Amino acid sequence: MTVDTAALREMLRAADPAASAVAYPADRQTLIVASVMDPARGGAGHRRGRRRRGVRLAAGAAVAVVVALASSVLLPGNAVAAQMDQLAAHAAGPLPPRTYLYTETRTLTIGGTARPGPTDRRWDSWTSTAWQGDTCNDRVDTVQAPTRFFSPADEQAFRAEAGEQALRTALRGWSTSDRGAALRPLDAVPCEGDGTFSNPNPAYAATYPSTPEGFLSKAVRDAGAHPDRAFNTPADAVLDMLRLPYLTAAQRSAALRAFGQAAGEWTVGEHVTVAGVRGVTIRRDLGPVEEELVIGAQAPGLLRSVLRITDPAHAGAFDPRYVGLSEGTVVRDEVVLTVAVVPDLDSRRQTGQAASR
């Protein structure tokens, strides 16, 4: 459907205090596509007896480069396996030799101290540009946008705890650029020999089987994942491995199918493309919040991650920083803007250029 993007941005400005601080460049706003949820059909919140609702997007959610190809009513968790099987048919292979996976990722999140009664709440937003190759000569650039505090009292609390200089830095934003040994200790990510689940390298990735059952078993064993922990499940362990650009097409296909087998209570939504990469939207209920992910058919695997409040009365029990925020508020939105393969650490993908994978 066609959307009046100017009107959409005005709506978001009224709904989100950080909208003016995290607005995307004009070239990123040309691909905004929105879908209107029909309450009669149900939607993301129509399960576990919860009343139907629409979703109020925060600024980061509105401007993501996400184009819906097809939509469907959310289905039980076992339907995730079927969707992952379809996605696995498009699994991409590893990076060509002597190249780098180039990604640009935009993140919007609520910052501040996560203790009971937080007094320094703020909206944080940053863009990370990464060149991922052999792990020993990688690069990451980070640009932090100016922080927007919830209130003057939150700003004063930050000054009292972090100091005047830290406040000035937060209010004006900052940037960093690191590569090679400055990016990560080389003794933590071995250049030769096997890596580990926490510090993977190409040699470690090569040890994974090319069957769904084998891939799942190794990921769970290496990660120490437990099915009863919301953020450390077998599905999460597989998701961590999907981010690696070293997997063969057979391994990635097995990993996608393994994720589908382990997904449990996840529900599946629409097929989408994010930054030109084919993906599937899935969601899981974490009590007072709902997590929405877009899983892609190629590295970096996780193309988008959104956390939104679904039960305002109990959201503070999940994270004290969420107290007082309304239903539908997006408290974290991380989206991949660009995916490409480049020949060196100084090459960037140009806007509008097709990814060559």
N, C-alpha and C positions, 0 to 999 in steps of 0.2 A: 504494500500500500504506500501511497505518497504521503509524506508528513511535512507540515510546515515547521521546519527546523528552528526558525527564529522564535515561533510561539512556544515550541518545546523548551528551548533554552530559557525563555522567560519564566515558564512554569517551574523549571528546575531551580532557577535563582530564588524564587519565592519559597521553595521547599527546602533548600539546602544552603546553609550559611557559607559553605566553602565553594559554591559554584563559581564565583568570580575569580577564585584563586587557582582553580584547576581547569579552566576552560581550555579545550584543545585548539590547536591551530586550525585555521579555516580549511586547510586541505584534508584534515582528519574529520571534519564535520560533514563532508559531502556524502559520506556513506552511511549516515544515520538512517536506520530503518526500524520502525516501531510496530508492534503488534498490539491491538486492543483486545484484552481478555473479555470474553463474554461470560458473565456470571452464570448463565444458564448452562454452560458447558462444563463448568468447573475449571480448576487451574492449579497453580502451584500449591495453594493452601487448602485444597479440597480433599482432605484425608484426615484420619484419626478424629473425626467428629468435629473438626474445627470449621467455623463458618467460612463461607466463600468470601474472597476478598480480591481486590485489584492490587497491583504492585505499584508503589510510589518509587520511582527511580531517583537515585542520587546522581550527582553530576557525572561521576565516573561511569556509571552505568549507561547514561544517555549517549555518550559520545564514543563509545567503543565501536571499532570497525567490525561490526557483526551483522551479517546479512542472513535473514531467515530464508531457507530454501523450501522448507515444508514444516508443518506443525502437526501436533497430535495431542489428544488428551493424555495426561500422564497415566502411566500404567504401573502395575505392581513391579517390585524389584526384579522378579525373574525375567521381565521383558528387557532389562538392561543387557542380559547376555545375548539376546537376539540382535540388538542394535550394535553391540560390540563385534559380533560376528560379521555384520555388514561392513562396519568400519575397517575390520581387519583385512578385508579384501583390497583395501587401498593403502595398506601399510607401506611406508617409504623405507628405503634401505639406508645404509650409513653414509656419512659424508664422504665425498671423493677425497683421495689422498691430498695432503698439503692444502687443505681448505679449512674454513671456519664457518660454524653455524652462527649467523648474525641475527640477533633478536633485539627488538625494542619493546619494552614492557612498561606500562603506566600503572601506578598503584595509588589508590585513594584509601585512607583508613583513618579511624579514630585513634589518636595517640593520647599520651598521658599516662600517669601512674595507675596501674590496675589494682590498686588497693581499695578496701572499703571506703566509700566516701571520697572518691578522687577529686582533687581540687585544681588540676592543671589540664583539663580536657581540651583537646584541639583536633583540628583536621590536618592531617599530614598528606602530602602528595609528592611523588617523585617519579622520575623516568629513569630506567636502567637500560643501558645499551651494552650488550654483551657479545663478545667474540669467543666462541667455545671451539677449541680444536683438540690438541693433544693433552690438555690439562696443565702442561708445564710452561706453556707460552700463551696463555689466554689473556683476555682483557675485559674489564668492566668499567664503564663510565656511568656515574650517577649524578643526576641533577635534581636537587631537592627544591621544590617550590616554597615560597614563603609560607610559614605556618599561619593558620587562622585559628585563634583561640575561641572557645565557646563564649567567653565573657571576659571583661576586664579583670574580674577576680581570678579567673583561671590563669591569665597572663601574669598577674602579680604573684600567684603561687609558684609559677614556673621560675620567675625571677628569684624568688626567695630560696628555691631549692637548687637551681642550676647556676645562678649568677647572672650579672648584667651582660657580660660578653656572650654567654650562651644564648641569652634572649635575643640580643642583636643579630646573632648569626641565624637563629631560627626565623626571625621576622624578615630577613632579607633573602633567605635561601642560601644554598651553597652547592658546590659541585666537586667531584673527585674523579680521578682517572688512574686506574692501577692496572698493571700487567705483570705477567711472569711471577717471580718470587715475591713481589710486593703485593700481589693479589691473594695468594694463599701460600702457606709454608710448603715447600717442596717435599719436606719429610712427611707431610700429612697426605699428599697426593703423589704417590711414587711415579717417577718418569719411566722406570723399568720395573718389571715384575708385576704381580697382581696388586690391585687396589682392594678396597673394601666397600661394603654397602654405603658407609658414611662418606668415604672418599674414593669414589669410583674412577677408573681410568679405562682406556680401551681394552687392556688385558683382562680386567675384571669383567667388563661387559661380555667378553668372548666366552666366559665360563657359563653363561646362561643357556639352558636348553631351548629348543625350538618347538616344544610342545606346551600347550596351556597348563597342563598339570605339573610338568616339570618346572616351568618358569615360576608358577605360583609357589610351589614347594620351596624352591631356592630363595625367592624373595622373602618369604615369611621366615624361613630359617635364618637368613642373614640379618634381617631387620629385627628379629625378636618380636614380631607383631602379635598382638592378642586381639581376638575377635570382639571382646567386650569393652575395648577402649575406643571411644568415638574417633579420636584422631590418630590412632595407631592400629588400624585394622589390616587384615591381609590385602584388601583392596588398596589401601593407602601405600602399602609396601610396593605393590606393583606400580602404582602411579609414580612413585619416586624413580623407578627404573625407566619409565617411559620418557623421562626428560632427557635421557642420554642420547647424543647424536651418533653413538658408535654401534647401535644395534643393527643387525641385518634385517632385511625385510621379513624373513621367516621368524626371527626372534620378536620383532615388534608385533607381527601378527599374533604370535603366541601370547605376548604380553597383553594385548587388547582383549583377547578371548579369556585370558586368566582373570583380568579385571572384571569382565562380565560374570564369570563364575563366582567371584568373591563379593560381588556388589551387595548382596543381602537386601537391606531395606531401602536401597536407593530407588528412585523412580526416574523414568526416562521421559524426556521432552522432545523438542524439535531437533531436526538436523540443521546445522548452521555451517557457515564458513567464517573463520576468524583469520584476518590477515592473509586471505587466500588459501587457507588450509582447511580441509574438510574435517568436520567434527560433529559430536553429538552432545547435547545438553542433558545433564543428569542432576538430580537433586536428592538431598537427604535431610530428614527432620532431626535436628539436634536439640529438640525441646523448645526453648524460647526463641531460638534462631533457626534459620534454614540456610543450608549451604548449597550453592549452585555451581557446578563446574561444567566447562566445555572440554571434552577429551578429544584430542586431535589424532590424525592418522600418521603424523610424523613428529619428530622432535620439534619443539620442546615438550610434547606430550600434553601438558596442561596448558590450554590456550586462554582460559579465563577462569577466575575464581571469585565468587560473590558470596558475601555473608549478609543476610538481612534479618531484621527483627520480625518475628511472627507472633510473639506473646509479650507485649510491653510490660505487663504486670510482673513477669518473672525474668525479664532480660537482665536485670541487675545481678541475679544469682549466677548467670552465665559469665558476665563480665561487668564489674561495677561501673565501668565507663558508659554502659548502655542505659543507665537509669534515666528515666524521663524522656527517652526517645520514642517516637510513635511507631505504630505498626507499619511495616513496609520500609522503614529506614534502612538504607544500605550502609552498613558500618565498615565494610571492606570491599573493594572492587579492584582486582588485579587483572589486566587484560593485555595480551600480546598484540602490539600494533603492527609489527613487521617481522617477517621471517624470510631469510634468504641465505644463500651460500656465497661467501666472498673469499678472495684468494689470499688476503693478508689482514693484519691487525689495523691497517689504516684505511681499508676500503669500507664504504658504507653503501647500503642499498639506497637508490634514489627513489623518491616518491613516485608511485605509478609503475615502477619496474616490476616485472613478474619474477617471482621466486623460481629459482632453477634447481628443483630437486627431483 
